[in-house]
Amino acid sequence: MAFSDETVKQAWERAGGKCECPRTTHGHVGRCNKTLSWDNRGRESGWGAWEAHHRVSVQSGGSDALSNCEILCWDCHSRTL
């Protein structure tokens, strides 16, 4: 399953165009807050690369709802896979 375009847009607005990752194991204290570029969704490199990520995977009972969607820079996203 995948997030709808509307859900991604709402998550992007909530995040303020910045990475929402709170995982200290990714080398940052608190929220990552790296600035992202709307046009670089899904890119593995380049300035502002990012992806929408399920906080809880669909296989583990997560949904495609906004509450389960987080905006992650590509560095943080690749560490959660």
C-alpha positions in Angstrom: 0.0 0.0 0.0 1.1 3.6 -0.5 0.1 7.0 0.9 -2.3 9.0 -1.2 -0.9 12.3 -2.7 -3.2 14.2 -0.3 -1.8 12.4 2.7 1.8 13.1 1.6 1.0 16.8 1.0 -0.6 17.1 4.5 2.5 15.3 6.1 4.8 17.6 4.1 2.9 20.7 5.4 3.0 19.4 9.0 6.7 18.8 8.7 7.4 22.2 7.3 9.5 20.8 4.5 12.0 19.3 7.0 12.9 15.8 8.1 10.7 14.6 10.9 13.0 11.7 12.0 13.3 11.5 15.8 15.7 8.5 15.9 18.9 9.3 17.8 20.5 6.2 16.3 20.7 8.1 13.0 23.3 10.5 14.4 21.2 13.5 15.4 19.8 14.6 18.7 16.0 15.1 18.6 14.4 15.7 15.3 16.7 15.6 12.2 15.2 18.8 10.7 17.2 18.6 7.5 15.6 21.0 4.9 14.0 19.1 2.0 12.9 19.9 -1.5 9.4 19.0 -2.6 10.7 18.2 -6.1 13.2 15.6 -4.8 10.8 13.1 -3.4 12.1 9.5 -4.0 15.5 10.6 -5.1 18.4 8.7 -3.4 20.8 11.6 -3.7 20.9 15.3 -4.3 20.0 18.3 -2.1 16.8 17.8 -0.2 16.1 14.2 -1.3 13.3 12.6 0.8 10.5 10.0 1.0 7.3 9.6 2.9 7.7 6.7 5.3 5.3 4.5 7.3 6.0 4.8 11.1 4.5 1.4 11.5 4.8 -0.9 8.5 1.6 -2.0 6.8 2.7 -5.6 7.4 2.9 -4.9 11.1 -0.6 -3.4 11.2 0.1 0.2 10.2 -2.1 2.1 7.8 -1.8 4.7 5.1 -3.3 7.4 7.4 -1.6 10.7 8.0 -0.9 9.8 11.6 1.3 6.9 10.3 3.1 9.0 7.7 6.5 10.7 8.4 8.6 12.8 6.1 12.2 11.6 6.1 15.3 12.9 4.4 16.9 10.2 2.2 19.7 9.5 4.8 17.2 8.8 7.6 14.8 6.9 5.3 17.6 4.6 4.0 18.5 3.8 7.6 14.9 2.7 8.5 14.7 0.1 5.7 
